């Protein structure tokens, strides 16, 4: 979710992030953000200076609530807001980006925070541990073939992002192996069945690809 009272910036960020495959909602104020089920989001991009409730006040409120306390927060801050930025980091924010910023910087920061916070953490009862190549669902071990494991781990490590079939093939299969789009579809179908009842969290975007949605 992007929370910012500047419409142009807010909508611009939304458009760029959606182009990168992320599912994005926006809010024009902290009060507007609280109208959403914030607990379902994987990351907040949060402006510090907003009318009425500030970004740091919203962050403090979220950190007090057990259901939202662990949601990563990246603050968007102007150069003259150092004190507010420090206060936000002391609240437990994960990073901050100084305005004006480049979209490449924003994407890099988002990817870094999601890697740190989503790597092996529990996602809807599912944990994929890459070092041991093990997968557990609600605490029970599930045997997955290597490619299905790698697809699931890729999705869990990047919640909310939609990967094209080509991206999945490039990341999961060696470059010297010929893989067809249908191969990815078959692996996804098998994977959904094996991780039931959580298979519904592997979502598809017609004409694009697949991803994980909490």
N, C-alpha and C positions, 0 to 999 in steps of 0.2 A: 504494500500500500504506500502511495505517495501522499503525504499530508503537507500542503503548502497553500498559503492564501494568495499567491501570485498565479493567476489562471494560466497565463502563457507558459510559465515555467512548469507548472503542474502538468498541463496537457502535453507539453513537449516531451517531458520525461516519460510520461505514459506511452506516447507514441514510439519513442526510441526503444524503450524496454520491451514493448510488445513485438517490435521488429526483431529483437534478440531472442524471442520465444518465451518471454515471461508472461504470466497471467497477472494483470495489474488492475487494481482499483485505486481511485483517487478520492481525497477529501479536502474540502476548501478551508477547514479549520479543525482545531482539536475537538471541538464539540461535535462537529460533523463526523469525525473519525469514530467517536464513541458510540455513534448510532449503528456502527457495523459490529459484527462478531469478530473483534480483533484477534481473539484466540486462534482463529483459523489461518492467520497469515504467517508466512515464514520470515518476513523481513519488513521493517518500516523505514521509509525515508522520511525524516521528520524535520520540518523547518523549525528553527528556534523561535524567531520573532513572529508572532501572530497576534491578532486582536484577541482580547479577553484571555483565554487560557493559552499560555506559551507552550512551546514544544517541550521545554524542560519540565513544566508542570504536568503535561500529559505523560511524559516518560515516568515521572515519579508515581503517578497514579497507576500506571500499568505495572510498574515494578512491585507495587504493594499488593497486587492481585496475583495469587498463585497461578491462575490460568493464563496470564499474559506475562508473567515475570521473566520467562526465558526467551521471549521473542527478541531477536536481534534488532538493534536500532542503529541507524546511521543518521547523524544530524547533518542538516544543511545549514550552514552558518555564514554570515557576512564577516568580512575581515575585522570589523570593529566589535565583534561579539565574543571576544576571547574568554571573558569571565563566564558568560553563559555556556560556552562550549565546555570549559573546564568543569563547570557544575554538572553538565550533562554526562560527561565521561565519569565523574565521580558517582553518578547515579547507576552506572553500569552500562552505558551506551558502548557499542562495539567499535565505532569509528565516526569520523566527521569529515565533511567535504566543504571546502571554502568556496563561496560564490565570488565571482563567476567561475564556472567549472566547465570542463570538456566532457562530452558524453563518454569518451573512451575512459576517462578517469572514473566516472561514475560506475560504468560496467565493471571495470577492474576491481573497484572497491566492493561492489556487490558480490562478485564471484569469490573474492577473498574471504569476506565475512561468512558467506554460505558454506564455503569449504570448511572453515573453522568450526562453525556451529552445527553443521548438518552431517558431517562425515559419517560417523557411526552411531549417531543418536537414534533413539527409538522413534520410528515413524509409524503411527497407527498400529503398534504392536509388532512391527517388523524391524529386525536389526540385521544388517549385512556387515560382516567383519572381513575386510579385505586381507589382512595379514594371515588369517587362518582359513580364508575362503569358506566361512560358515555362515549359515543363515538361520535365524530363529524367528518363529512366529508365536507371539504370546508365550515366550519362554521355551517353546518346543523346537528342537532342531528339525530342519527341513532340508532334504537332499535336493540340490539343484545341479543340473549340468553346468559346466563352466560358463558357457555363453549366456545361459539364462541368469546365472548369478551375476555376471558382469553387467547385463542389461538392467537388472533390478538395482544393483549397487549404483549404477550411473544415475538412475532416476531418483533414488533416495538421496543422493548427494547433491542433487539439483532440483529440489522440490519447486513446483510451479513453472519450471522451464519446459518448453516443448521442443523435442529434438526431431529433426527431419530423419527419414529413413537413412539418407546418405550419411548423416552425422553418426547415427547408431552404428552403421556398418563400419565407418572409419574408426570409431573408438573401440569396437568390440571384436572385429575381425581383422587379421593381418592384411596389409595392403596387397599382398601377392595372392590372396584368395579371392576367387570370383564369387560374389554373393549377390543375390537378386532381392528386390524389394519384398517379394513373397516370402523369402526366408525370414526376414525380420518379422513379418506379420504372423507367421507360424510360431516363431519363438514367443512372441507376445501372447498369443492365444494360449499356448501351453503354460506360460508363466502365470497368467491370470487364474487358470484353473488350479494350479499348485499352491497359490498363496491365498486361496479363498479363506475367509470372506473378504479379504482386502484387495482382491483382484479389481474391484470397481474403481480403486484409486489410480490404476493405470488408465489414463484417459487418452483418447485419440482426437486429433484435429484433422477433419477430412481434407485430403489433398496436401497435408503437411507431414504429420508424424505423431509421436507419442510423448507422454510425460507422466509425472506423478503429481496428483492433486490431493491435498489433505481434505 
